[in-house]
Amino acid sequence: MASSSQSPPNQQQVQPRGPAFAKWPTVKIFMPPKGRFSPKRDEWCLTYCTQSITGRIHAAQPSCTTLCIRKVFEHEVRNVAGFKRHDMSVMRNDDTAIEVIEGKGKDKDKGLHEASKVVRKTAVYPLPAEGQPENVPRVLGGAESSKSHPLSSTTSSSSTTLIPTTTTSTPTVKTRSWSPGYYIFTSTTIYGTFEHLASMSRDLPRQVARQKMMESMKREWVEYQEWAERIQRGEIQGVEGSFRTQREENVVTASGTETQPEEASEIMSTGRKRPPQPLPDYLSSTLLVPVPPASISQLSSHILTPISKFLEPSGRALELLGNDLQGGIFQQFASRVYTKAQTDEPAKLARRSWERLLEAWKGDGGDGKDGGIKG
């Protein structure tokens, strides 16, 4: 029995009509995001490292030189509409805020009028230690005191010990903070290069947190070194037996963490767990300065002023030469020379000089009077 249902005939689907000029060639403009999500470059670095044969044999650190240019944008330190709002705890107070005063405006009814003042606060993110005035040369805007470091490193065969050194701090020196603009970073050590390259993955708040953590590690390490030295001098008694050996290769501390044998013996003798060792000090070979330097007047007084004093006589001579050229003195002199050359006086002068020279050569130079040459 034939089926009564028959398949409907294939109907041609009508394509919906597109918008006008949809098939015409067009130009698409993609606007990249701005602010925190912008793909713009904000730092460019060039690093060059070398190593020698003897340095490789003796496991010496390579010699590295790094030069970076960092651009700090407006949104990184100030609250910009539509982007991340900085924490108010790091914002400057009203008395230290950067004040932006807009110019005169124009109203149809009132004419010219003074625009209202706009106070723009800036987040205070301190520069790293290599950018503070006490660690920057005076010629580049540093403090008047000599460049000093809070920690100096003395290397030994087994480890690197950080020992605090005396610093000469100036009470009037203010802590510098990041501000919009360009900065130049340079370092000649592998530790400074490594730390800066690692900081390229952090924004300013995370860089500040990293700096605080590194300072805390250095303080803890210095305290531990002082504690160990006092124990060695006998000023403090060790706590022998406070920690029991669970196995010959491992020791369980009071917190339940296992330590290596050499660390365990140190814990049993000092009573304190050895903190992680921070990076050696690299401030003496690292520099961070804004472009242009913070104190352009000091740069002028140290470099440009001696040069201007040295070139001052040359400038005066050029000024006199210009005045003579404008006054026509050289033209008058050239005209007189040309007029004198048209007469027979130059020939007489040359002939008289030649005769006197011959007389002097023959030995008959006269008695030396009226210009005679006596042999």
C-alpha positions as CSV (number, residue, x, y, z in Angstrom):
1,M,0.0,0.0,0.0
2,A,1.5,3.2,-1.1
3,S,2.1,5.8,1.6
4,S,-0.3,8.7,1.3
5,S,2.4,11.1,2.6
6,Q,4.5,12.6,0.0
7,S,7.6,14.7,0.5
8,P,7.1,18.4,-0.3
9,P,9.0,19.7,-3.3
10,N,12.3,21.3,-2.7
11,Q,11.7,25.0,-2.2
12,Q,14.4,27.5,-2.8
13,Q,15.3,29.4,0.4
14,V,15.2,33.1,0.1
15,Q,18.4,34.8,1.5
16,P,17.7,37.7,3.8
17,R,18.6,41.0,2.5
18,G,21.7,42.5,4.1
19,P,22.3,46.1,4.9
20,A,23.0,48.6,2.2
21,F,26.6,48.6,0.9
22,A,27.4,45.5,2.9
23,K,29.3,43.9,0.0
24,W,31.3,47.0,-0.7
25,P,35.0,47.0,0.3
26,T,35.4,48.8,3.6
27,V,38.1,50.0,5.9
28,K,38.0,48.7,9.5
29,I,39.6,50.7,12.2
30,F,40.5,48.8,15.4
31,M,41.0,51.0,18.4
32,P,43.3,49.3,20.9
33,P,42.4,49.7,24.6
34,K,44.0,52.4,26.7
35,G,45.1,52.6,30.3
36,R,45.8,49.4,32.2
37,F,44.8,47.2,29.2
38,S,46.8,49.0,26.6
39,P,49.3,46.9,24.5
40,K,51.7,49.8,24.3
41,R,55.3,49.2,25.4
42,D,56.3,50.9,28.7
43,E,59.9,49.6,29.0
44,W,62.8,48.8,26.7
45,C,65.9,46.9,28.0
46,L,69.2,46.0,26.5
47,T,71.4,43.5,28.4
48,Y,74.9,42.4,27.5
49,C,76.7,39.7,29.5
50,T,80.2,38.2,29.1
51,Q,82.1,35.4,30.7
52,S,85.8,34.4,30.6
53,I,87.4,31.0,30.6
54,T,88.9,31.3,34.1
55,G,85.6,32.8,35.4
56,R,83.7,29.7,34.2
57,I,86.3,27.4,35.8
58,H,86.1,29.2,39.1
59,A,82.3,29.5,39.0
60,A,82.5,33.3,38.9
61,Q,79.5,35.5,38.1
62,P,79.3,36.8,34.6
63,S,79.9,40.5,33.8
64,C,76.5,42.0,32.8
65,T,75.6,45.5,31.8
66,T,71.9,46.5,31.5
67,L,70.3,49.7,30.2
68,C,66.6,50.2,30.4
69,I,64.2,53.0,29.6
70,R,60.9,53.0,31.6
71,K,57.9,55.1,30.8
72,V,55.4,55.7,33.6
73,F,51.9,56.5,32.3
74,E,49.3,58.8,33.9
75,H,47.0,56.0,35.1
76,E,49.9,54.2,37.0
77,V,50.1,56.9,39.7
78,R,46.8,58.9,39.3
79,N,43.1,58.1,39.4
80,V,41.9,58.2,35.8
81,A,38.2,57.9,34.9
82,G,37.2,54.5,33.7
83,F,40.3,52.7,35.1
84,K,41.6,51.3,38.3
85,R,41.3,53.6,41.3
86,H,44.4,53.7,43.5
87,D,44.2,53.0,47.2
88,M,43.5,56.2,49.1
89,S,46.0,55.1,51.8
90,V,48.8,55.7,49.3
91,M,47.4,59.0,47.9
92,R,49.0,62.3,48.9
93,N,47.2,64.7,51.1
94,D,45.6,67.8,49.8
95,D,48.5,70.0,50.9
96,T,51.0,67.9,48.9
97,A,48.7,67.1,46.0
98,I,49.6,68.2,42.5
99,E,47.4,71.1,41.7
100,V,46.3,71.6,38.1
101,I,44.8,75.0,37.3
102,E,43.0,75.2,34.0
103,G,43.1,78.4,32.0
104,K,40.4,81.0,31.3
105,G,37.1,79.9,29.9
106,K,34.6,81.7,27.8
107,D,30.9,82.1,28.5
108,K,28.4,83.5,26.1
109,D,26.7,85.7,28.7
110,K,29.5,86.5,31.2
111,G,32.4,86.6,28.8
112,L,35.8,85.6,30.1
113,H,35.9,84.0,33.5
114,E,38.4,82.1,35.6
115,A,38.0,78.3,35.4
116,S,37.7,76.3,38.6
117,K,40.8,74.8,40.2
118,V,41.2,71.0,39.7
119,V,43.2,69.3,42.4
120,R,44.6,66.0,41.2
121,K,46.1,63.6,43.8
122,T,49.0,61.4,43.0
123,A,49.6,58.0,44.5
124,V,52.9,57.7,46.5
125,Y,54.8,54.7,45.2
126,P,58.4,55.1,46.4
127,L,61.2,54.5,44.0
128,P,63.5,51.5,44.7
129,A,66.7,52.1,46.7
130,E,68.8,52.8,43.6
131,G,66.5,55.8,42.7
132,Q,66.6,57.5,46.1
133,P,68.7,60.7,46.5
134,E,71.2,59.1,48.9
135,N,72.1,56.5,46.3
136,V,72.2,58.9,43.3
137,P,75.2,61.0,42.3
138,R,74.9,64.7,43.1
139,V,75.4,65.7,39.5
140,L,72.2,63.7,38.6
141,G,70.1,65.3,41.4
142,G,71.2,63.2,44.3
143,A,71.7,64.3,47.9
144,E,74.6,66.4,49.0
145,S,76.0,63.6,51.2
146,S,78.2,61.0,49.7
147,K,76.6,57.9,48.2
148,S,76.2,55.3,50.9
149,H,74.4,52.0,51.2
150,P,72.4,50.6,54.0
151,L,73.9,47.1,53.6
152,S,77.3,46.1,52.2
153,S,78.3,42.6,51.1
154,T,81.4,40.6,52.0
155,T,81.7,37.3,50.2
156,S,83.3,34.2,51.7
157,S,84.0,30.8,50.3
158,S,80.7,29.4,51.6
159,S,78.1,32.2,51.7
160,T,77.6,35.9,51.3
161,T,77.2,37.8,54.6
162,L,75.4,41.1,54.7
163,I,76.7,43.4,57.4
164,P,75.1,46.8,58.1
165,T,77.2,49.8,57.6
166,T,76.9,53.3,59.0
167,T,75.0,55.7,56.8
168,T,75.0,59.5,56.7
169,S,71.4,60.4,56.2
170,T,70.3,64.0,55.6
171,P,67.1,64.9,57.5
172,T,65.9,67.2,54.7
173,V,66.2,64.6,51.9
174,K,62.7,63.4,50.9
175,T,61.8,60.0,49.6
176,R,61.3,60.1,45.9
177,S,58.2,58.5,44.3
178,W,57.2,57.5,40.9
179,S,55.6,60.2,38.7
180,P,54.5,60.2,35.0
181,G,57.5,60.4,32.7
182,Y,60.6,58.6,31.5
183,Y,63.2,56.9,33.7
184,I,66.6,55.4,32.9
185,F,67.9,52.3,34.7
186,T,71.4,51.0,34.5
187,S,73.2,48.2,36.3
188,T,76.6,46.5,35.9
189,T,75.9,43.4,38.1
190,I,74.0,40.2,37.4
191,Y,72.0,40.7,40.6
192,G,70.7,44.1,39.7
193,T,69.9,42.9,36.2
194,F,68.0,39.9,37.5
195,E,66.0,41.9,40.1
196,H,65.0,44.5,37.5
197,L,64.1,42.0,34.8
198,A,61.9,40.2,37.4
199,S,60.2,43.5,38.3
200,M,59.1,44.0,34.7
201,S,56.2,41.6,35.5
202,R,54.9,43.7,38.4
203,D,53.0,47.0,38.5
204,L,54.0,49.7,40.9
205,P,52.0,48.5,43.9
206,R,53.4,45.0,43.6
207,Q,56.9,46.5,43.1
208,V,56.5,48.4,46.4
209,A,55.3,45.2,48.1
210,R,58.4,43.4,46.8
211,Q,60.7,46.1,48.0
212,K,59.2,45.9,51.5
213,M,59.6,42.1,51.5
214,M,63.3,42.4,50.4
215,E,64.0,44.9,53.1
216,S,62.3,42.7,55.7
217,M,64.4,39.7,54.5
218,K,67.6,41.8,54.8
219,R,66.7,42.9,58.3
220,E,65.9,39.4,59.4
221,W,69.2,38.1,57.9
222,V,71.2,40.8,59.6
223,E,69.6,40.0,63.0
224,Y,70.3,36.4,62.5
225,Q,74.0,37.1,61.7
226,E,74.3,39.2,64.8
227,W,72.6,36.5,66.9
228,A,75.0,33.9,65.5
229,E,78.1,36.1,66.2
230,R,76.9,36.7,69.8
231,I,76.6,32.9,70.3
232,Q,80.1,32.4,68.9
233,R,81.5,35.0,71.3
234,G,79.7,33.3,74.2
235,E,77.4,36.2,75.0
236,I,74.3,33.9,74.5
237,Q,74.1,30.2,75.4
238,G,72.9,27.8,72.8
239,V,69.9,25.6,73.3
240,E,71.5,22.2,73.0
241,G,69.0,19.4,73.1
242,S,66.0,21.5,72.2
243,F,65.6,19.7,69.0
244,R,65.9,15.9,68.8
245,T,67.2,14.1,65.8
246,Q,64.6,11.9,64.1
247,R,66.8,10.5,61.4
248,E,70.5,10.9,60.7
249,E,69.9,12.7,57.5
250,N,66.9,14.8,58.6
251,V,65.8,16.8,61.7
252,V,62.3,17.7,62.6
253,T,62.0,21.2,64.1
254,A,59.3,22.4,66.5
255,S,57.2,23.6,63.6
256,G,57.2,20.1,62.1
257,T,59.3,20.9,59.0
258,E,62.3,18.9,58.0
259,T,65.7,20.5,57.5
260,Q,69.0,19.4,56.0
261,P,71.8,18.1,58.3
262,E,73.9,21.2,58.2
263,E,70.9,23.4,58.8
264,A,69.8,21.1,61.6
265,S,73.1,21.4,63.4
266,E,73.0,25.2,63.1
267,I,69.5,25.2,64.6
268,M,70.6,23.0,67.5
269,S,73.5,25.3,68.2
270,T,71.8,28.6,67.9
271,G,68.2,27.9,68.7
272,R,67.0,29.7,65.6
273,K,66.2,28.6,62.1
274,R,68.4,30.1,59.5
275,P,66.3,32.6,57.4
276,P,66.5,32.7,53.6
277,Q,69.6,34.6,52.4
278,P,68.7,37.8,50.4
279,L,70.5,38.8,47.3
280,P,73.9,40.5,47.7
281,D,73.9,44.3,47.7
282,Y,74.1,45.9,44.3
283,L,73.3,49.5,45.0
284,S,76.9,50.6,44.2
285,S,76.6,49.5,40.6
286,T,72.9,50.3,40.0
287,L,71.2,53.6,39.1
288,L,67.7,54.8,38.4
289,V,67.2,58.5,37.4
290,P,64.3,60.3,35.8
291,V,64.7,62.0,32.4
292,P,65.5,64.8,32.7
293,P,67.2,64.5,36.1
294,A,65.2,65.8,39.1
295,S,67.6,68.7,39.7
296,I,68.5,70.2,36.4
297,S,69.9,73.3,38.1
298,Q,72.6,71.1,39.8
299,L,73.5,69.6,36.5
300,S,73.9,73.1,35.0
301,S,76.0,74.3,37.9
302,H,78.3,71.3,37.8
303,I,78.8,70.9,34.0
304,L,77.5,73.9,32.1
305,T,78.8,76.6,34.3
306,P,82.6,75.7,34.0
307,I,82.2,75.2,30.3
308,S,80.6,78.6,29.9
309,K,83.4,80.3,31.9
310,F,86.0,78.5,29.8
311,L,84.3,79.7,26.5
312,E,83.5,83.2,27.7
313,P,86.7,84.8,26.2
314,S,86.0,83.1,22.9
315,G,82.5,84.5,22.9
316,R,83.8,88.0,23.6
317,A,86.3,87.7,20.8
318,L,83.6,86.6,18.4
319,E,81.4,89.5,19.5
320,L,84.2,92.0,18.8
321,L,84.8,90.4,15.4
322,G,81.2,90.7,14.5
323,N,81.1,94.3,15.5
324,D,84.2,95.0,13.3
325,L,82.6,93.3,10.4
326,Q,79.4,95.3,10.8
327,G,81.4,98.5,11.2
328,G,83.3,98.1,7.9
329,I,86.8,98.1,9.5
330,F,88.0,95.2,7.5
331,Q,86.6,96.6,4.3
332,Q,88.5,99.9,4.9
333,F,91.7,98.0,5.7
334,A,91.4,95.9,2.5
335,S,90.7,99.1,0.4
336,R,93.8,100.8,1.9
337,V,96.0,97.8,1.1
338,Y,94.8,97.7,-2.4
339,T,95.4,101.4,-2.9
340,K,98.9,101.1,-1.5
341,A,99.7,98.2,-3.8
342,Q,99.0,100.4,-6.8
343,T,101.9,102.7,-6.0
344,D,105.7,102.0,-6.2
345,E,106.1,102.0,-2.4
346,P,105.9,98.2,-2.1
347,A,108.6,97.7,-4.7
348,K,110.9,100.3,-3.0
349,L,110.3,98.6,0.4
350,A,111.2,95.2,-1.1
351,R,114.3,96.5,-2.9
352,R,115.5,98.3,0.3
353,S,115.0,95.2,2.4
354,W,117.0,93.1,-0.1
355,E,119.9,95.6,-0.1
356,R,120.1,95.6,3.6
357,L,120.1,91.8,3.6
358,L,123.0,91.7,1.2
359,E,124.9,94.2,3.2
360,A,124.4,92.2,6.4
361,W,125.5,89.0,4.6
362,K,128.7,90.7,3.3
363,G,129.6,92.0,6.7
364,D,129.1,95.7,5.8
365,G,126.2,96.5,8.0
366,G,127.2,100.0,9.0
367,D,127.4,101.2,12.6
368,G,124.0,99.9,13.6
369,K,122.2,103.2,13.3
370,D,119.1,104.1,11.3
371,G,118.1,100.4,11.1
372,G,121.4,99.0,9.9
373,I,122.5,95.5,10.8
374,K,125.9,95.2,12.1
375,G,127.8,92.0,11.4
